[in-house]
Amino acid sequence: MKENMKSSGAETDLRVQYRKMGISDAVQDLADEVLNGLRDRFARIDETAEFNQLKVLAAMQQNRVSEACLYPSTGYGYNDIGRDTLEKVYASIFHTEDALVRPLLASGTHALHVALSGNLRPGDELLAPAGGPYDTLEEVIGIRPSRGSLAEYGVKYAQVDLLPDGGFDYEAIRKKVNPSTRMALIQRSKGYQTRLSFSVEQIGDLIAFLHELKPDLICMVDNCYGEFVQRIEPGDVGADLIVGSLIKNPGGGLAPIGGYIAGRKELVENAAYRLTAPGLGKEVGATLGVNAAFYQGLFLSPVVTASALKGAVFAAALYEKLGFSAFPPASAERYDIIQALTLGSEEAVCAFCRGIQAAAPVDSFVVPEPWPMPGYDSDVIMAAGAFVQGSSIELSADAPIRPPYTVFFQGGQTWPHARFGILKTLQYMKDAGLIHA
Ligand SMILES: *Cc1c(COP(=O)(O)O)cnc(C)c1O
């Protein structure tokens, strides 16, 4: 057998395989050294994936997912058993009364907009008790004036920033809550801000405080990038609504589109009336054949999320070893899959992004360049060679071209791919003379 492989030229050595893919021995040595120090960490990530795999599996079994659930519906989509069952599965996983999981939710921003606008009425106030929301929500809410914003419909907005140490400013929150405060919006992941992400336990403390101040306040969590990172979800700590995108963690990289809104039955229904039409709600909405990918992506999601987490921790540890600063630091507990690395120069962030692109399964031959992106005050460079456009559970990176030259890195559907992508970034940095490994 061995002889046969030799004569056919097959090579089974991992080192040689990496070399063929352009990774030098020096880069491999450095990576191996860093990885040796991460074994315990990775074992804990794997255990959480195992826990969450069982959680997802139990939800699918309890809700009797059947072959018929995988079939498409068309037209109005009445009696789409696959859609209705999947919504029960999500509700089981998040421990909520109900859920809306739809391809009609075009993105995370759209899902958040539907959840907000479905539940707020003119005169109501939306409170952000833990700092400003994700960039795209500024226009949804009307913080930046925008056509069709909640502000145009008479919804007010109030915000309490975090304390300098990153904690919740409970005193200021107490003062801000008033009779018209109807909803509170809490973002689990830091997104592209420089604060730390919140743990589900921290979010639970904040929700408990808010509910004590005002029992009927709707506490909504923007759960983007956080699903399956921990063993509990915001539904386990009192969240009334939980919202996320299916082209991030819970779609497992297989969902080609979609978002979810899970929470109390009445609130989810209100969102459904906004998504489709008053009177129709959840009853309509054909799934056009995406159900199978939604189920299978959800099934894979705990392990996919773990792969992305390992990539984030590995990248942080590797770049810290080279003297760069990582946020969160390699040693920090993770509450989402985003890793920021401050690389200090335009050349470095470009080399990093080009390495990620060169490691992609799709468009690997493309060389990313910085360009002036709408909505940003500087040029931005982006690397993504994804099967699903904009999917950030797939390996991707982007950086605004401005000091301190920080690149945001996330995803990796498989750990080997995340690892290879990170090795590629290091190789590109080394070849450009930006590091001496
Ligand atoms: C990605 C993200 C969103 C918006 O999702 P899109 O699908 O890009 O519209 C909102 N909030 C957070 C925290 C996110 O990470």
The ligand as a MOL file (V3000), in Angstrom:
LIG
                    3D

  0  0  0     0  0            999 V3000
M  V30 BEGIN CTAB
M  V30 COUNTS 15 15 0 0 0
M  V30 BEGIN ATOM
M  V30 1 C -24.1630 41.6110 11.8670 0
M  V30 2 C -24.8190 42.3080 12.9620 0
M  V30 3 C -26.0130 43.0010 12.7640 0
M  V30 4 C -26.6360 43.2000 11.4250 0
M  V30 5 O -26.7060 42.0940 10.6380 0
M  V30 6 P -26.7050 42.2090 9.0410 0
M  V30 7 O -27.0650 40.8230 8.6480 0
M  V30 8 O -25.3170 42.5870 8.6330 0
M  V30 9 O -27.7130 43.2020 8.6490 0
M  V30 10 C -26.5870 43.5800 13.8720 0
M  V30 11 N -26.0310 43.5260 15.0860 0
M  V30 12 C -24.8630 42.8880 15.3020 0
M  V30 13 C -24.2700 42.8610 16.6810 0
M  V30 14 C -24.2260 42.2540 14.2530 0
M  V30 15 O -23.0850 41.6150 14.4720 0
M  V30 END ATOM
M  V30 BEGIN BOND
M  V30 1 1 1 2
M  V30 2 1 2 3
M  V30 3 2 2 14
M  V30 4 1 3 4
M  V30 5 2 3 10
M  V30 6 1 4 5
M  V30 7 1 5 6
M  V30 8 2 6 7
M  V30 9 1 6 8
M  V30 10 1 6 9
M  V30 11 1 10 11
M  V30 12 2 11 12
M  V30 13 1 12 13
M  V30 14 1 12 14
M  V30 15 1 14 15
M  V30 END BOND
M  V30 END CTAB
M  END
